Amino acid sequence: MIRRSPTFTLEACRVNKNLKIGDVADELDVIEKTVIHWENYDITPKSNYLRALSELYDIDENLIFLGNK
């Protein structure tokens, strides 16, 4: 049996760090709508933003679930 590491949504990561969408947008210098699109899987964050998100959320970027697109 293959064991898979758990993955976490961007929203769950943000909430676990007690951050609001505006906090994340300010930290990454993007507009709130961008963060909303990432969390709704409308847009996949580019690698530099994914790295920044993983650092902000203190989680390995490979454990962040980015949707099925």
PADOVEX-196898 format. One record per atom (N, C-alpha, C): x, y, z; residue in three letters; residue number from 1. Coordinates in Angstrom, 1 decimal. Each point is the difference from the previous one (the first is absolute). Layout:
<drenses>
[drense [X Y Z] "ALA" NUM];
...
</drenses>
This chain:
<drenses>
[drense [0.8 -1.2 0.0] "MET" 1];
[drense [-0.8 1.2 0.0] "MET" 1];
[drense [0.9 1.2 0.0] "MET" 1];
[drense [-0.3 1.0 -0.9] "ILE" 2];
[drense [0.8 1.2 -0.1] "ILE" 2];
[drense [-0.7 1.0 0.9] "ILE" 2];
[drense [0.9 0.6 0.9] "ARG" 3];
[drense [-0.5 1.1 0.9] "ARG" 3];
[drense [0.2 1.3 -0.7] "ARG" 3];
[drense [-1.0 0.8 0.0] "ARG" 4];
[drense [0.1 1.4 -0.6] "ARG" 4];
[drense [0.1 1.0 1.1] "ARG" 4];
[drense [0.8 1.0 -0.2] "SER" 5];
[drense [0.1 1.1 1.0] "SER" 5];
[drense [-1.3 0.8 -0.1] "SER" 5];
[drense [-0.4 0.5 1.1] "PRO" 6];
[drense [-1.3 0.8 0.0] "PRO" 6];
[drense [0.3 1.3 -0.8] "PRO" 6];
[drense [-1.0 0.5 -0.6] "THR" 7];
[drense [0.1 1.3 -0.6] "THR" 7];
[drense [-1.0 1.0 0.6] "THR" 7];
[drense [0.3 1.2 -0.1] "PHE" 8];
[drense [-0.8 1.1 0.6] "PHE" 8];
[drense [-0.4 1.0 -1.0] "PHE" 8];
[drense [-1.2 0.5 0.1] "THR" 9];
[drense [-0.4 1.1 -0.9] "THR" 9];
[drense [0.6 1.3 0.4] "THR" 9];
[drense [0.1 0.9 -1.0] "LEU" 10];
[drense [0.5 1.3 0.4] "LEU" 10];
[drense [-0.8 0.7 1.0] "LEU" 10];
[drense [-1.3 -0.2 -0.1] "GLU" 11];
[drense [-0.9 0.7 1.0] "GLU" 11];
[drense [0.3 -0.6 1.4] "GLU" 11];
[drense [0.1 -1.3 0.1] "ALA" 12];
[drense [0.3 -0.6 1.3] "ALA" 12];
[drense [1.3 0.4 0.6] "ALA" 12];
[drense [1.0 0.2 -0.9] "CYS" 13];
[drense [1.3 0.5 0.5] "CYS" 13];
[drense [-0.1 1.4 0.5] "CYS" 13];
[drense [-0.8 0.8 -0.7] "ARG" 14];
[drense [-0.1 1.4 0.4] "ARG" 14];
[drense [-0.8 0.1 1.3] "ARG" 14];
[drense [-1.1 -0.8 0.1] "VAL" 15];
[drense [-0.8 0.1 1.3] "VAL" 15];
[drense [0.8 -0.6 1.2] "VAL" 15];
[drense [0.8 -1.0 -0.3] "ASN" 16];
[drense [0.8 -0.6 1.1] "ASN" 16];
[drense [1.0 1.0 0.5] "ASN" 16];
[drense [0.4 1.0 -0.8] "LYS" 17];
[drense [1.0 1.0 0.4] "LYS" 17];
[drense [-0.7 1.3 0.5] "LYS" 17];
[drense [-1.4 -0.1 0.1] "ASN" 18];
[drense [-0.8 1.1 0.5] "ASN" 18];
[drense [0.2 1.3 -0.9] "ASN" 18];
[drense [0.1 -0.2 -1.3] "LEU" 19];
[drense [0.2 1.1 -0.9] "LEU" 19];
[drense [-1.3 0.2 -0.8] "LEU" 19];
[drense [-0.2 1.3 -0.3] "LYS" 20];
[drense [-1.2 0.3 -0.9] "LYS" 20];
[drense [0.6 0.1 -1.4] "LYS" 20];
[drense [-0.9 -0.1 -1.0] "ILE" 21];
[drense [0.3 0.1 -1.4] "ILE" 21];
[drense [0.9 1.3 -0.2] "ILE" 21];
[drense [-0.5 1.1 0.6] "GLY" 22];
[drense [0.8 1.3 -0.2] "GLY" 22];
[drense [1.4 -0.1 0.6] "GLY" 22];
[drense [0.2 -0.7 1.1] "ASP" 23];
[drense [1.3 -0.2 0.5] "ASP" 23];
[drense [0.9 -0.7 -1.0] "ASP" 23];
[drense [-0.5 -1.0 -0.6] "VAL" 24];
[drense [0.8 -0.8 -1.0] "VAL" 24];
[drense [0.3 0.9 -1.2] "VAL" 24];
[drense [-1.0 0.7 -0.5] "ALA" 25];
[drense [0.2 0.9 -1.1] "ALA" 25];
[drense [1.0 1.0 0.3] "ALA" 25];
[drense [0.0 0.6 1.1] "ASP" 26];
[drense [1.0 1.1 0.4] "ASP" 26];
[drense [1.4 -0.6 0.1] "ASP" 26];
[drense [0.1 -1.2 0.6] "GLU" 27];
[drense [1.3 -0.6 0.1] "GLU" 27];
[drense [0.6 -0.4 -1.3] "GLU" 27];
[drense [-0.8 -0.4 -1.0] "LEU" 28];
[drense [0.5 -0.4 -1.3] "LEU" 28];
[drense [-0.1 1.0 -1.0] "LEU" 28];
[drense [-0.5 1.2 0.4] "ASP" 29];
[drense [-0.1 1.1 -0.9] "ASP" 29];
[drense [-0.9 -0.3 -1.3] "ASP" 29];
[drense [-1.1 -0.6 0.3] "VAL" 30];
[drense [-1.0 -0.3 -1.0] "VAL" 30];
[drense [-1.3 0.5 0.4] "VAL" 30];
[drense [-1.0 0.1 -0.8] "ILE" 31];
[drense [-1.3 0.4 0.4] "ILE" 31];
[drense [-0.8 -1.2 0.6] "ILE" 31];
[drense [-1.0 0.4 0.9] "GLU" 32];
[drense [-0.7 -1.1 0.7] "GLU" 32];
[drense [-0.7 -0.9 -1.0] "GLU" 32];
[drense [-0.5 0.5 -1.1] "LYS" 33];
[drense [-0.6 -0.9 -1.0] "LYS" 33];
[drense [0.9 -1.1 -0.5] "LYS" 33];
[drense [1.3 0.3 -0.1] "THR" 34];
[drense [0.9 -1.1 -0.4] "THR" 34];
[drense [0.1 -1.1 1.0] "THR" 34];
[drense [0.0 0.4 1.3] "VAL" 35];
[drense [0.0 -1.1 1.0] "VAL" 35];
[drense [-1.3 -0.8 0.0] "VAL" 35];
[drense [-1.1 0.7 -0.2] "ILE" 36];
[drense [-1.3 -0.7 -0.1] "ILE" 36];
[drense [0.1 -1.0 -1.2] "ILE" 36];
[drense [0.5 0.5 -1.1] "HIS" 37];
[drense [0.1 -0.9 -1.2] "HIS" 37];
[drense [0.9 -1.2 0.3] "HIS" 37];
[drense [1.1 0.2 0.7] "TRP" 38];
[drense [0.8 -1.2 0.4] "TRP" 38];
[drense [-0.7 -0.9 0.9] "TRP" 38];
[drense [-0.7 0.5 1.0] "GLU" 39];
[drense [-0.7 -0.9 0.9] "GLU" 39];
[drense [-1.2 -0.7 -0.6] "GLU" 39];
[drense [-0.6 0.6 -1.1] "ASN" 40];
[drense [-1.1 -0.6 -0.7] "ASN" 40];
[drense [0.4 -0.9 -1.2] "ASN" 40];
[drense [1.3 -0.1 -0.1] "TYR" 41];
[drense [0.6 -0.8 -1.1] "TYR" 41];
[drense [-0.3 0.5 -1.4] "TYR" 41];
[drense [-0.3 1.3 -0.1] "ASP" 42];
[drense [-0.2 0.6 -1.3] "ASP" 42];
[drense [1.3 0.3 -0.7] "ASP" 42];
[drense [1.0 0.3 0.8] "ILE" 43];
[drense [1.4 0.3 -0.5] "ILE" 43];
[drense [1.0 -0.8 0.9] "ILE" 43];
[drense [1.0 -0.6 -0.6] "THR" 44];
[drense [1.0 -0.6 0.8] "THR" 44];
[drense [1.1 1.0 0.2] "THR" 44];
[drense [0.5 0.2 1.2] "PRO" 45];
[drense [1.1 0.9 0.3] "PRO" 45];
[drense [1.2 -0.3 -0.7] "PRO" 45];
[drense [0.7 0.9 -0.6] "LYS" 46];
[drense [1.3 -0.2 -0.6] "LYS" 46];
[drense [1.0 -0.4 1.0] "LYS" 46];
[drense [1.1 -0.7 -0.4] "SER" 47];
[drense [0.9 -0.6 0.9] "SER" 47];
[drense [0.5 1.0 1.1] "SER" 47];
[drense [0.3 1.2 -0.4] "ASN" 48];
[drense [0.5 1.0 1.0] "ASN" 48];
[drense [-1.0 0.3 1.0] "ASN" 48];
[drense [-1.3 0.1 -0.3] "TYR" 49];
[drense [-1.0 0.2 1.0] "TYR" 49];
[drense [-0.3 -1.3 0.8] "TYR" 49];
[drense [0.1 -1.1 -0.6] "LEU" 50];
[drense [-0.2 -1.3 0.7] "LEU" 50];
[drense [1.1 -0.1 1.1] "LEU" 50];
[drense [1.2 0.3 -0.4] "ARG" 51];
[drense [1.1 0.0 1.0] "ARG" 51];
[drense [-0.2 1.0 1.1] "ARG" 51];
[drense [-0.5 1.2 -0.3] "ALA" 52];
[drense [-0.3 1.0 1.0] "ALA" 52];
[drense [-1.1 -0.4 0.9] "ALA" 52];
[drense [-1.0 -0.6 -0.6] "LEU" 53];
[drense [-1.2 -0.5 0.8] "LEU" 53];
[drense [0.5 -1.1 1.0] "LEU" 53];
[drense [0.8 -0.9 -0.5] "SER" 54];
[drense [0.5 -1.1 0.9] "SER" 54];
[drense [0.8 0.6 1.1] "SER" 54];
[drense [0.8 1.0 -0.2] "GLU" 55];
[drense [0.8 0.6 1.0] "GLU" 55];
[drense [-1.0 0.7 1.0] "GLU" 55];
[drense [-0.9 0.8 -0.5] "LEU" 56];
[drense [-1.0 0.7 0.8] "LEU" 56];
[drense [-0.8 -0.9 0.9] "LEU" 56];
[drense [-0.4 -1.2 -0.6] "TYR" 57];
[drense [-0.8 -0.9 0.7] "TYR" 57];
[drense [0.8 -1.1 0.8] "TYR" 57];
[drense [1.3 0.1 -0.2] "ASP" 58];
[drense [1.0 -0.9 0.7] "ASP" 58];
[drense [-0.4 -1.5 -0.3] "ASP" 58];
[drense [-0.1 -0.3 -1.3] "ILE" 59];
[drense [-0.4 -1.3 -0.5] "ILE" 59];
[drense [0.8 -0.3 -1.3] "ILE" 59];
[drense [0.4 -1.2 -0.1] "ASP" 60];
[drense [0.7 -0.4 -1.3] "ASP" 60];
[drense [-0.9 0.2 -1.1] "ASP" 60];
[drense [0.5 0.6 -1.1] "GLU" 61];
[drense [-0.9 0.3 -1.1] "GLU" 61];
[drense [-0.5 -1.2 -0.7] "GLU" 61];
[drense [0.7 -1.2 0.2] "ASN" 62];
[drense [-0.5 -1.2 -0.6] "ASN" 62];
[drense [-1.2 -0.5 0.8] "ASN" 62];
[drense [-0.3 0.5 1.1] "LEU" 63];
[drense [-1.2 -0.4 0.8] "LEU" 63];
[drense [-1.2 0.9 -0.2] "LEU" 63];
[drense [0.1 1.0 -0.9] "ILE" 64];
[drense [-1.1 0.9 -0.2] "ILE" 64];
[drense [-0.8 -0.6 -1.2] "ILE" 64];
[drense [-1.3 -0.2 0.2] "PHE" 65];
[drense [-0.8 -0.4 -1.1] "PHE" 65];
[drense [-0.4 1.1 -0.9] "PHE" 65];
[drense [0.2 -0.1 -1.3] "LEU" 66];
[drense [-0.3 1.1 -0.9] "LEU" 66];
[drense [-1.1 -0.3 -1.0] "LEU" 66];
[drense [-0.8 -1.0 0.4] "GLY" 67];
[drense [-1.2 -0.3 -0.9] "GLY" 67];
[drense [0.4 -1.1 -1.0] "GLY" 67];
[drense [-0.9 -0.4 -0.8] "ASN" 68];
[drense [0.2 -1.0 -1.0] "ASN" 68];
[drense [0.2 0.4 -1.4] "ASN" 68];
[drense [0.3 1.3 -0.2] "LYS" 69];
[drense [0.2 0.5 -1.3] "LYS" 69];
[drense [1.3 -0.4 -0.6] "LYS" 69];
</drenses>
